[in-house]
Amino acid sequence: MPNNASNIQSKQGGYSRKALDYFKNPKHAGEMKNPDATGKVGNPTCGDVMHIFIKVKDNKITDIKFKTFGCVAAISSSEALCVLAKGKTLEQAEKISNQDILEHLGWLPPVKIHCSVLGAEGLKDAIKDFREKHKKA
Ligand code: FES
């Protein structure tokens, strides 16, 4: 367990332990074969890009993967999004906000908060793609 001093130091400028763990060992990184839908979003601030792949069954996200070309915060936010979204209904998943991602990670350096927006927006784009592909005629 980190002591209080290192916790405070991290909150002031570094990454949370969870954010670093997710960056070093993301369980949902990579492409998915035959996804039911995909999302893509770019961060206009830095030019980084995130791709999201989802599988949906009975209106629930049964699998999710990401491919993100970005910074530590973008990768850890992508992983956090996947952890939060898996098993959720599409309606629940599209409500995941970058605030939810930040709370899940603990914190990010203040200058990196904008990076967490990628995750939430990427998933919304994938859900939109899914609905367009599965429109009832
Ligand atoms: S600096 Fe580009 S997403 Fe973080």
Backbone and ligand atoms as CSV (ligand in chain L), in Angstrom:
chain,resi,resn,atom,element,x,y,z
A,1,MET,N,N,0.849,-1.200,0.000
A,1,MET,CA,C,0.000,0.000,0.000
A,1,MET,C,C,0.886,1.252,0.000
A,2,PRO,N,N,0.563,2.200,-0.868
A,2,PRO,CA,C,1.356,3.422,-0.859
A,2,PRO,C,C,1.101,4.207,0.424
A,3,ASN,N,N,2.111,4.877,0.920
A,3,ASN,CA,C,1.846,5.689,2.105
A,3,ASN,C,C,1.179,6.998,1.689
A,4,ASN,N,N,0.724,7.733,2.698
A,4,ASN,CA,C,-0.028,8.952,2.399
A,4,ASN,C,C,0.792,9.961,1.627
A,5,ALA,N,N,2.066,10.044,1.956
A,5,ALA,CA,C,2.910,11.041,1.294
A,5,ALA,C,C,2.962,10.784,-0.212
A,6,SER,N,N,3.130,9.511,-0.623
A,6,SER,CA,C,3.220,9.257,-2.064
A,6,SER,C,C,1.861,9.412,-2.727
A,7,ASN,N,N,0.797,9.106,-1.961
A,7,ASN,CA,C,-0.548,9.335,-2.494
A,7,ASN,C,C,-0.761,10.801,-2.823
A,8,ILE,N,N,-0.390,11.647,-1.876
A,8,ILE,CA,C,-0.601,13.086,-2.064
A,8,ILE,C,C,0.254,13.573,-3.231
A,9,GLN,N,N,1.483,13.079,-3.282
A,9,GLN,CA,C,2.365,13.490,-4.374
A,9,GLN,C,C,1.748,13.109,-5.730
A,10,SER,N,N,1.192,11.888,-5.803
A,10,SER,CA,C,0.593,11.445,-7.051
A,10,SER,C,C,-0.592,12.317,-7.416
A,11,LYS,N,N,-1.410,12.641,-6.402
A,11,LYS,CA,C,-2.595,13.443,-6.692
A,11,LYS,C,C,-2.206,14.822,-7.207
A,12,GLN,N,N,-1.054,15.287,-6.780
A,12,GLN,CA,C,-0.653,16.624,-7.209
A,12,GLN,C,C,-0.151,16.639,-8.647
A,13,GLY,N,N,0.378,15.566,-9.131
A,13,GLY,CA,C,0.918,15.690,-10.479
A,13,GLY,C,C,1.080,14.397,-11.245
A,14,GLY,N,N,1.049,13.263,-10.576
A,14,GLY,CA,C,1.348,12.015,-11.265
A,14,GLY,C,C,0.107,11.236,-11.632
A,15,TYR,N,N,0.309,9.966,-11.881
A,15,TYR,CA,C,-0.792,9.066,-12.226
A,15,TYR,C,C,-1.155,8.224,-11.022
A,16,SER,N,N,-2.415,7.842,-10.907
A,16,SER,CA,C,-2.817,6.925,-9.850
A,16,SER,C,C,-2.187,5.564,-10.125
A,17,ARG,N,N,-2.121,4.752,-9.089
A,17,ARG,CA,C,-1.569,3.398,-9.259
A,17,ARG,C,C,-2.390,2.616,-10.291
A,18,LYS,N,N,-3.719,2.759,-10.219
A,18,LYS,CA,C,-4.583,2.020,-11.144
A,18,LYS,C,C,-4.333,2.467,-12.589
A,19,ALA,N,N,-4.163,3.770,-12.787
A,19,ALA,CA,C,-3.904,4.271,-14.150
A,19,ALA,C,C,-2.605,3.676,-14.687
A,20,LEU,N,N,-1.586,3.600,-13.849
A,20,LEU,CA,C,-0.309,3.034,-14.308
A,20,LEU,C,C,-0.433,1.540,-14.563
A,21,ASP,N,N,-1.172,0.840,-13.692
A,21,ASP,CA,C,-1.385,-0.607,-13.896
A,21,ASP,C,C,-2.108,-0.847,-15.217
A,22,TYR,N,N,-3.133,-0.075,-15.474
A,22,TYR,CA,C,-3.901,-0.236,-16.707
A,22,TYR,C,C,-3.034,0.064,-17.929
A,23,PHE,N,N,-2.164,1.055,-17.797
A,23,PHE,CA,C,-1.289,1.401,-18.922
A,23,PHE,C,C,-0.294,0.272,-19.195
A,24,LYS,N,N,0.268,-0.279,-18.123
A,24,LYS,CA,C,1.307,-1.314,-18.288
A,24,LYS,C,C,0.718,-2.663,-18.680
A,25,ASN,N,N,-0.509,-2.940,-18.215
A,25,ASN,CA,C,-1.065,-4.274,-18.436
A,25,ASN,C,C,-2.545,-4.203,-18.822
A,26,PRO,N,N,-2.823,-3.578,-19.965
A,26,PRO,CA,C,-4.239,-3.471,-20.355
A,26,PRO,C,C,-4.779,-4.823,-20.828
A,27,LYS,N,N,-5.909,-5.220,-20.287
A,27,LYS,CA,C,-6.468,-6.544,-20.625
A,27,LYS,C,C,-7.341,-6.485,-21.893
A,28,HIS,N,N,-7.710,-5.289,-22.295
A,28,HIS,CA,C,-8.627,-5.151,-23.427
A,28,HIS,C,C,-7.964,-4.519,-24.646
A,29,ALA,N,N,-6.647,-4.482,-24.679
A,29,ALA,CA,C,-5.957,-3.849,-25.808
A,29,ALA,C,C,-5.900,-4.802,-26.995
A,30,GLY,N,N,-6.061,-4.254,-28.182
A,30,GLY,CA,C,-5.933,-5.061,-29.393
A,30,GLY,C,C,-7.174,-4.988,-30.247
A,31,GLU,N,N,-7.042,-5.574,-31.439
A,31,GLU,CA,C,-8.184,-5.570,-32.348
A,31,GLU,C,C,-9.089,-6.758,-32.077
A,32,MET,N,N,-10.336,-6.659,-32.502
A,32,MET,CA,C,-11.285,-7.755,-32.330
A,32,MET,C,C,-11.660,-8.287,-33.712
A,33,LYS,N,N,-11.722,-9.605,-33.811
A,33,LYS,CA,C,-12.166,-10.192,-35.074
A,33,LYS,C,C,-13.680,-10.132,-35.126
A,34,ASN,N,N,-14.226,-9.732,-36.249
A,34,ASN,CA,C,-15.674,-9.671,-36.466
A,34,ASN,C,C,-16.450,-8.942,-35.363
A,35,PRO,N,N,-16.098,-7.719,-35.079
A,35,PRO,CA,C,-16.885,-6.981,-34.082
A,35,PRO,C,C,-18.285,-6.690,-34.617
A,36,ASP,N,N,-19.235,-6.506,-33.714
A,36,ASP,CA,C,-20.588,-6.126,-34.145
A,36,ASP,C,C,-20.637,-4.644,-34.500
A,37,ALA,N,N,-19.727,-3.871,-33.920
A,37,ALA,CA,C,-19.684,-2.445,-34.235
A,37,ALA,C,C,-18.326,-1.879,-33.826
A,38,THR,N,N,-17.986,-0.761,-34.444
A,38,THR,CA,C,-16.712,-0.103,-34.110
A,38,THR,C,C,-16.944,1.391,-33.918
A,39,GLY,N,N,-16.081,1.988,-33.143
A,39,GLY,CA,C,-16.129,3.436,-32.941
A,39,GLY,C,C,-14.735,4.000,-33.111
A,40,LYS,N,N,-14.691,5.246,-33.510
A,40,LYS,CA,C,-13.385,5.886,-33.667
A,40,LYS,C,C,-13.522,7.333,-33.233
A,41,VAL,N,N,-12.563,7.779,-32.465
A,41,VAL,CA,C,-12.603,9.174,-32.064
A,41,VAL,C,C,-11.180,9.712,-31.978
A,42,GLY,N,N,-11.029,10.954,-32.359
A,42,GLY,CA,C,-9.724,11.603,-32.283
A,42,GLY,C,C,-9.768,12.716,-31.249
A,43,ASN,N,N,-8.633,12.968,-30.646
A,43,ASN,CA,C,-8.538,14.070,-29.694
A,43,ASN,C,C,-7.962,15.282,-30.426
A,44,PRO,N,N,-8.790,16.298,-30.631
A,44,PRO,CA,C,-8.313,17.444,-31.416
A,44,PRO,C,C,-7.164,18.190,-30.743
A,45,THR,N,N,-7.043,18.013,-29.425
A,45,THR,CA,C,-5.982,18.732,-28.710
A,45,THR,C,C,-4.600,18.218,-29.085
A,46,CYS,N,N,-4.499,16.897,-29.288
A,46,CYS,CA,C,-3.166,16.329,-29.500
A,46,CYS,C,C,-3.070,15.485,-30.767
A,47,GLY,N,N,-4.209,15.154,-31.382
A,47,GLY,CA,C,-4.176,14.333,-32.598
A,47,GLY,C,C,-4.194,12.839,-32.327
A,48,ASP,N,N,-4.292,12.429,-31.067
A,48,ASP,CA,C,-4.329,10.996,-30.761
A,48,ASP,C,C,-5.666,10.391,-31.176
A,49,VAL,N,N,-5.636,9.068,-31.428
A,49,VAL,CA,C,-6.828,8.401,-31.963
A,49,VAL,C,C,-7.122,7.126,-31.190
A,50,MET,N,N,-8.415,6.878,-30.981
A,50,MET,CA,C,-8.841,5.657,-30.300
A,50,MET,C,C,-9.867,4.920,-31.151
A,51,HIS,N,N,-9.675,3.605,-31.258
A,51,HIS,CA,C,-10.650,2.741,-31.928
A,51,HIS,C,C,-11.245,1.826,-30.862
A,52,ILE,N,N,-12.555,1.629,-30.952
A,52,ILE,CA,C,-13.250,0.740,-30.006
A,52,ILE,C,C,-13.966,-0.338,-30.810
A,53,PHE,N,N,-13.921,-1.550,-30.335
A,53,PHE,CA,C,-14.603,-2.683,-30.983
A,53,PHE,C,C,-15.526,-3.319,-29.954
A,54,ILE,N,N,-16.769,-3.558,-30.329
A,54,ILE,CA,C,-17.688,-4.186,-29.365
A,54,ILE,C,C,-18.419,-5.380,-29.979
A,55,LYS,N,N,-18.742,-6.304,-29.095
A,55,LYS,CA,C,-19.670,-7.393,-29.424
A,55,LYS,C,C,-20.884,-7.190,-28.539
A,56,VAL,N,N,-22.065,-7.373,-29.141
A,56,VAL,CA,C,-23.308,-7.114,-28.416
A,56,VAL,C,C,-24.210,-8.326,-28.524
A,57,LYS,N,N,-24.736,-8.745,-27.390
A,57,LYS,CA,C,-25.709,-9.842,-27.406
A,57,LYS,C,C,-26.826,-9.490,-26.440
A,58,ASP,N,N,-28.063,-9.671,-26.896
A,58,ASP,CA,C,-29.231,-9.348,-26.069
A,58,ASP,C,C,-29.118,-7.937,-25.487
A,59,ASN,N,N,-28.671,-7.002,-26.327
A,59,ASN,CA,C,-28.571,-5.592,-25.957
A,59,ASN,C,C,-27.461,-5.301,-24.936
A,60,LYS,N,N,-26.613,-6.295,-24.642
A,60,LYS,CA,C,-25.522,-6.078,-23.677
A,60,LYS,C,C,-24.169,-6.164,-24.364
A,61,ILE,N,N,-23.216,-5.385,-23.882
A,61,ILE,CA,C,-21.854,-5.444,-24.408
A,61,ILE,C,C,-21.172,-6.661,-23.783
A,62,THR,N,N,-20.960,-7.680,-24.610
A,62,THR,CA,C,-20.383,-8.920,-24.083
A,62,THR,C,C,-18.865,-8.930,-24.216
A,63,ASP,N,N,-18.337,-8.138,-25.156
A,63,ASP,CA,C,-16.883,-8.037,-25.277
A,63,ASP,C,C,-16.540,-6.662,-25.823
A,64,ILE,N,N,-15.394,-6.174,-25.425
A,64,ILE,CA,C,-14.974,-4.835,-25.869
A,64,ILE,C,C,-13.456,-4.782,-25.887
A,65,LYS,N,N,-12.937,-4.173,-26.934
A,65,LYS,CA,C,-11.483,-4.008,-27.050
A,65,LYS,C,C,-11.175,-2.612,-27.569
A,66,PHE,N,N,-9.947,-2.182,-27.351
A,66,PHE,CA,C,-9.559,-0.862,-27.846
A,66,PHE,C,C,-8.186,-0.916,-28.506
A,67,LYS,N,N,-8.005,0.012,-29.415
A,67,LYS,CA,C,-6.692,0.218,-30.022
A,67,LYS,C,C,-6.488,1.727,-29.992
A,68,THR,N,N,-5.616,2.165,-29.144
A,68,THR,CA,C,-5.446,3.600,-28.951
A,68,THR,C,C,-4.021,4.010,-29.245
A,69,PHE,N,N,-3.896,5.005,-30.106
A,69,PHE,CA,C,-2.596,5.599,-30.360
A,69,PHE,C,C,-2.567,6.872,-29.542
A,70,GLY,N,N,-1.977,6.787,-28.366
A,70,GLY,CA,C,-2.035,7.957,-27.502
A,70,GLY,C,C,-1.124,7.845,-26.304
A,71,CYS,N,N,-1.331,8.750,-25.392
A,71,CYS,CA,C,-0.465,8.871,-24.226
A,71,CYS,C,C,-0.869,7.880,-23.128
A,72,VAL,N,N,-0.135,7.915,-22.024
A,72,VAL,CA,C,-0.425,7.040,-20.878
A,72,VAL,C,C,-1.871,7.225,-20.421
A,73,ALA,N,N,-2.304,8.464,-20.336
A,73,ALA,CA,C,-3.670,8.740,-19.856
A,73,ALA,C,C,-4.711,8.194,-20.833
A,74,ALA,N,N,-4.424,8.288,-22.120
A,74,ALA,CA,C,-5.378,7.792,-23.126
A,74,ALA,C,C,-5.492,6.276,-23.048
A,75,ILE,N,N,-4.363,5.587,-22.887
A,75,ILE,CA,C,-4.381,4.118,-22.800
A,75,ILE,C,C,-5.093,3.685,-21.515
A,76,SER,N,N,-4.752,4.296,-20.401
A,76,SER,CA,C,-5.379,3.867,-19.135
A,76,SER,C,C,-6.867,4.231,-19.130
A,77,SER,N,N,-7.236,5.336,-19.755
A,77,SER,CA,C,-8.658,5.691,-19.847
A,77,SER,C,C,-9.408,4.708,-20.746
A,78,SER,N,N,-8.750,4.254,-21.818
A,78,SER,CA,C,-9.371,3.281,-22.717
A,78,SER,C,C,-9.636,1.975,-21.970
A,79,GLU,N,N,-8.654,1.543,-21.194
A,79,GLU,CA,C,-8.813,0.305,-20.433
A,79,GLU,C,C,-9.937,0.474,-19.385
A,80,ALA,N,N,-9.940,1.612,-18.719
A,80,ALA,CA,C,-10.979,1.869,-17.707
A,80,ALA,C,C,-12.363,1.827,-18.355
A,81,LEU,N,N,-12.480,2.422,-19.526
A,81,LEU,CA,C,-13.758,2.403,-20.231
A,81,LEU,C,C,-14.203,0.961,-20.478
A,82,CYS,N,N,-13.283,0.121,-20.945
A,82,CYS,CA,C,-13.633,-1.273,-21.259
A,82,CYS,C,C,-14.099,-2.005,-20.003
A,83,VAL,N,N,-13.396,-1.792,-18.899
A,83,VAL,CA,C,-13.775,-2.435,-17.634
A,83,VAL,C,C,-15.178,-1.978,-17.230
A,84,LEU,N,N,-15.439,-0.684,-17.382
A,84,LEU,CA,C,-16.747,-0.136,-16.981
A,84,LEU,C,C,-17.873,-0.600,-17.908
A,85,ALA,N,N,-17.568,-0.749,-19.195
A,85,ALA,CA,C,-18.635,-1.002,-20.176
A,85,ALA,C,C,-19.024,-2.471,-20.303
A,86,LYS,N,N,-18.086,-3.376,-20.044
A,86,LYS,CA,C,-18.346,-4.796,-20.274
A,86,LYS,C,C,-19.501,-5.278,-19.400
A,87,GLY,N,N,-20.459,-5.929,-20.033
A,87,GLY,CA,C,-21.606,-6.466,-19.298
A,87,GLY,C,C,-22.764,-5.490,-19.165
A,88,LYS,N,N,-22.530,-4.239,-19.557
A,88,LYS,CA,C,-23.605,-3.242,-19.439
A,88,LYS,C,C,-24.530,-3.293,-20.666
A,89,THR,N,N,-25.768,-2.848,-20.464
A,89,THR,CA,C,-26.649,-2.683,-21.612
A,89,THR,C,C,-26.152,-1.473,-22.418
A,90,LEU,N,N,-26.596,-1.374,-23.663
A,90,LEU,CA,C,-26.174,-0.237,-24.485
A,90,LEU,C,C,-26.604,1.081,-23.845
A,91,GLU,N,N,-27.782,1.080,-23.246
A,91,GLU,CA,C,-28.275,2.308,-22.622
A,91,GLU,C,C,-27.413,2.696,-21.415
A,92,GLN,N,N,-27.014,1.700,-20.635
A,92,GLN,CA,C,-26.149,1.995,-19.483
A,92,GLN,C,C,-24.765,2.434,-19.970
A,93,ALA,N,N,-24.258,1.751,-20.988
A,93,ALA,CA,C,-22.893,2.005,-21.457
A,93,ALA,C,C,-22.759,3.401,-22.066
A,94,GLU,N,N,-23.799,3.849,-22.751
A,94,GLU,CA,C,-23.653,5.160,-23.393
A,94,GLU,C,C,-23.717,6.302,-22.384
A,95,LYS,N,N,-24.078,5.971,-21.154
A,95,LYS,CA,C,-24.090,7.018,-20.108
A,95,LYS,C,C,-22.731,7.149,-19.414
A,96,ILE,N,N,-21.786,6.252,-19.728
A,96,ILE,CA,C,-20.467,6.347,-19.095
A,96,ILE,C,C,-19.807,7.652,-19.557
A,97,SER,N,N,-19.398,8.445,-18.597
A,97,SER,CA,C,-18.825,9.754,-18.919
A,97,SER,C,C,-17.329,9.752,-18.619
A,98,ASN,N,N,-16.659,10.793,-19.060
A,98,ASN,CA,C,-15.230,10.853,-18.726
A,98,ASN,C,C,-15.048,11.048,-17.223
A,99,GLN,N,N,-16.056,11.597,-16.562
A,99,GLN,CA,C,-15.998,11.714,-15.093
A,99,GLN,C,C,-16.015,10.320,-14.453
A,100,ASP,N,N,-16.843,9.430,-14.983
A,100,ASP,CA,C,-16.868,8.044,-14.484
A,100,ASP,C,C,-15.498,7.394,-14.671
A,101,ILE,N,N,-14.893,7.653,-15.833
A,101,ILE,CA,C,-13.573,7.077,-16.120
A,101,ILE,C,C,-12.538,7.622,-15.128
A,102,LEU,N,N,-12.592,8.919,-14.891
A,102,LEU,CA,C,-11.655,9.535,-13.944
A,102,LEU,C,C,-11.845,8.969,-12.546
A,103,GLU,N,N,-13.107,8.825,-12.132
A,103,GLU,CA,C,-13.373,8.289,-10.796
A,103,GLU,C,C,-12.881,6.857,-10.688
A,104,HIS,N,N,-13.060,6.081,-11.760
A,104,HIS,CA,C,-12.611,4.697,-11.742
A,104,HIS,C,C,-11.080,4.622,-11.625
A,105,LEU,N,N,-10.398,5.499,-12.331
A,105,LEU,CA,C,-8.931,5.480,-12.294
A,105,LEU,C,C,-8.392,6.038,-10.975
A,106,GLY,N,N,-9.152,6.866,-10.325
A,106,GLY,CA,C,-8.672,7.536,-9.114
A,106,GLY,C,C,-8.402,8.992,-9.432
A,107,TRP,N,N,-7.442,9.210,-10.294
A,107,TRP,CA,C,-7.170,10.557,-10.780
A,107,TRP,C,C,-6.184,10.474,-11.930
A,108,LEU,N,N,-6.090,11.556,-12.652
A,108,LEU,CA,C,-5.075,11.724,-13.699
A,108,LEU,C,C,-4.416,13.071,-13.453
A,109,PRO,N,N,-3.224,13.271,-13.954
A,109,PRO,CA,C,-2.640,14.604,-13.847
A,109,PRO,C,C,-3.595,15.619,-14.478
A,110,PRO,N,N,-3.771,16.770,-13.861
A,110,PRO,CA,C,-4.744,17.750,-14.385
A,110,PRO,C,C,-4.580,18.060,-15.871
A,111,VAL,N,N,-3.351,18.137,-16.354
A,111,VAL,CA,C,-3.172,18.465,-17.779
A,111,VAL,C,C,-3.583,17.310,-18.686
A,112,LYS,N,N,-3.880,16.149,-18.080
A,112,LYS,CA,C,-4.232,14.965,-18.869
A,112,LYS,C,C,-5.724,14.624,-18.803
A,113,ILE,N,N,-6.480,15.447,-18.127
A,113,ILE,CA,C,-7.916,15.158,-17.972
A,113,ILE,C,C,-8.586,15.057,-19.350
A,114,HIS,N,N,-8.168,15.890,-20.274
A,114,HIS,CA,C,-8.809,15.893,-21.600
A,114,HIS,C,C,-8.666,14.538,-22.296
A,115,CYS,N,N,-7.622,13.779,-21.939
A,115,CYS,CA,C,-7.382,12.480,-22.582
A,115,CYS,C,C,-8.476,11.472,-22.220
A,116,SER,N,N,-9.093,11.615,-21.054
A,116,SER,CA,C,-10.106,10.649,-20.619
A,116,SER,C,C,-11.389,10.793,-21.434
A,117,VAL,N,N,-11.524,11.909,-22.142
A,117,VAL,CA,C,-12.727,12.123,-22.960
A,117,VAL,C,C,-12.771,11.142,-24.125
A,118,LEU,N,N,-11.599,10.727,-24.589
A,118,LEU,CA,C,-11.528,9.791,-25.718
A,118,LEU,C,C,-12.377,8.556,-25.482
A,119,GLY,N,N,-12.225,7.950,-24.294
A,119,GLY,CA,C,-12.913,6.693,-23.996
A,119,GLY,C,C,-14.417,6.827,-24.118
A,120,ALA,N,N,-14.953,7.807,-23.426
A,120,ALA,CA,C,-16.405,7.977,-23.408
A,120,ALA,C,C,-16.937,8.244,-24.815
A,121,GLU,N,N,-16.235,9.069,-25.561
A,121,GLU,CA,C,-16.709,9.415,-26.908
A,121,GLU,C,C,-16.557,8.242,-27.878
A,122,GLY,N,N,-15.482,7.495,-27.737
A,122,GLY,CA,C,-15.245,6.342,-28.616
A,122,GLY,C,C,-16.334,5.294,-28.472
A,123,LEU,N,N,-16.753,5.058,-27.239
A,123,LEU,CA,C,-17.808,4.064,-27.020
A,123,LEU,C,C,-19.146,4.552,-27.578
A,124,LYS,N,N,-19.431,5.820,-27.382
A,124,LYS,CA,C,-20.692,6.374,-27.934
A,124,LYS,C,C,-20.719,6.187,-29.453
A,125,ASP,N,N,-19.571,6.388,-30.080
A,125,ASP,CA,C,-19.489,6.236,-31.528
A,125,ASP,C,C,-19.735,4.774,-31.933
A,126,ALA,N,N,-19.208,3.832,-31.153
A,126,ALA,CA,C,-19.418,2.406,-31.454
A,126,ALA,C,C,-20.886,2.023,-31.266
A,127,ILE,N,N,-21.520,2.545,-30.243
A,127,ILE,CA,C,-22.941,2.241,-30.002
A,127,ILE,C,C,-23.796,2.818,-31.134
A,128,LYS,N,N,-23.418,4.000,-31.580
A,128,LYS,CA,C,-24.137,4.610,-32.712
A,128,LYS,C,C,-23.992,3.713,-33.948
A,129,ASP,N,N,-22.787,3.239,-34.188
A,129,ASP,CA,C,-22.528,2.348,-35.327
A,129,ASP,C,C,-23.378,1.076,-35.194
A,130,PHE,N,N,-23.445,0.533,-33.999
A,130,PHE,CA,C,-24.232,-0.689,-33.791
A,130,PHE,C,C,-25.704,-0.434,-34.129
A,131,ARG,N,N,-26.223,0.686,-33.645
A,131,ARG,CA,C,-27.650,0.974,-33.886
A,131,ARG,C,C,-27.931,1.201,-35.358
A,132,GLU,N,N,-26.983,1.838,-36.036
A,132,GLU,CA,C,-27.188,2.064,-37.478
A,132,GLU,C,C,-27.185,0.743,-38.242
A,133,LYS,N,N,-26.309,-0.173,-37.830
A,133,LYS,CA,C,-26.225,-1.473,-38.519
A,133,LYS,C,C,-27.419,-2.366,-38.186
A,134,HIS,N,N,-28.058,-2.123,-37.075
A,134,HIS,CA,C,-29.143,-3.009,-36.642
A,134,HIS,C,C,-30.481,-2.290,-36.571
A,135,LYS,N,N,-30.620,-1.294,-37.432
A,135,LYS,CA,C,-31.898,-0.596,-37.515
A,135,LYS,C,C,-32.968,-1.548,-37.967
A,136,LYS,N,N,-34.110,-1.449,-37.299
A,136,LYS,CA,C,-35.219,-2.292,-37.765
A,136,LYS,C,C,-35.822,-1.643,-38.997
A,137,ALA,N,N,-36.036,-2.448,-40.021
A,137,ALA,CA,C,-36.563,-1.912,-41.282
A,137,ALA,C,C,-38.015,-1.506,-41.146
L,1,FES,S1,S,-2.074,13.620,-25.018
L,1,FES,FE1,FE,-3.328,12.841,-26.616
L,1,FES,S2,S,-4.840,11.679,-25.631
L,1,FES,FE2,FE,-3.467,12.288,-24.074
